[in-house]
């Protein structure tokens, strides 16, 4: 699109495209950026320092020759590229004429800016754009009934700001297995979940959620738990065979657990306005201690748990990030929070439901959060050879009970 001669409708679509590209680069930049950790050095096997290197940037008009010799961008270079797209998207997307939730709108652009500034630790701007996203949002905070609905729970885009939606004609649906419901809906009696790859919440995380928080009802309670009989299932008899802690948050479309062409024709969230409340709260807490906890408490009491209180002496940032993790379970945001905040991961403990071979505990961010560039990419881009993130394989030993 030539922005100088484009119609308003074309400019709107250009803005949507710029937002989509910013989303993609913001995700992969955070995945691949090397950040310090306890078990690997930023000096790799080739002797090169990869600290804060992200991924190559593919720009419009780039020749194949340049693309095949395209080095990893620094954090600063990537940040400038992403904000360039977001600033343009903010301006162009105002003339977008499409209302579909599969297309980003101004609220999503503000939301991306909020995520972007959290990545960079610019909390003033993160707070600002989170509030702009809230004030302009095209969705709404999901109610308890919406969240726990066995037919439309987390499979319809109506309440969200931005979503991905699949139809029965789509190739991913036709496979029967390579789709969202197959992976994320344990009640679906087909696909990977049915084969035993059940998506589950961490047992310790589940235990930390208050029983008065309705979000806890999105998971199968352990036998004898006070909530065991209160969890709403599509098919209670089938659910008896699900493992404890199975995550029933994402329902098959139309509650159809048998026909993958129907059950997998579903939506999943890219961005919900709820995330913005937690970004605003965390950013506020970094700026003014106590302000973020007040915002968190207001959101929780009004929307998730009327009995919610913050216990004295609690780590404020940890509590905000935890409640965000509960809210966005399975939606792909906690990874970035743990990585940017240098938070430890604890998977090995008495009663853990993580596979024994993968019960790794870390001191600070895990080395595995610095994604490694795959061989195929290096085969096609010579500038990446010698600039790989160190391989974290075998750097951690699974936890064992003493």
Secondary structure, 3 states (H helix, E strand, C coil): CCCCCCCHHHHHHHHHHHHHHHHHHHHHHHHHCECCCCCCCCECCCCCECECECCCCCCCCCCHHHHCCCCCCEHHHHHHHHHHHHHHHHHHHHHCCCCCCCCCCHHHHHHHHHHHHHHHCCHHHHHHHHHHHHHCCCCCCCCHHHHHCCCCCCCCCCCCCEEEECCCCCHHHHCCCCCHHHHHCCCCCCHHHHCCCCCECCHHHHHHCCCCCHHHHHECCCCCCCCCCCCCCCCHHHHCCCCCCEECCCCCHHHCCCCHHHHCCCEEEEECHHHHHHHHHHHHHHHCCCHHHHHHHHHHHHHCCCCCCCCCCCCHHHHHHHHHHHHCCCCCCHHHHHHHCCCCCECCCCCCCCCHHHCCECCCCCHHHCCCCCHHHHHHCHHHCCCCCCCCCCCCCCCCCC
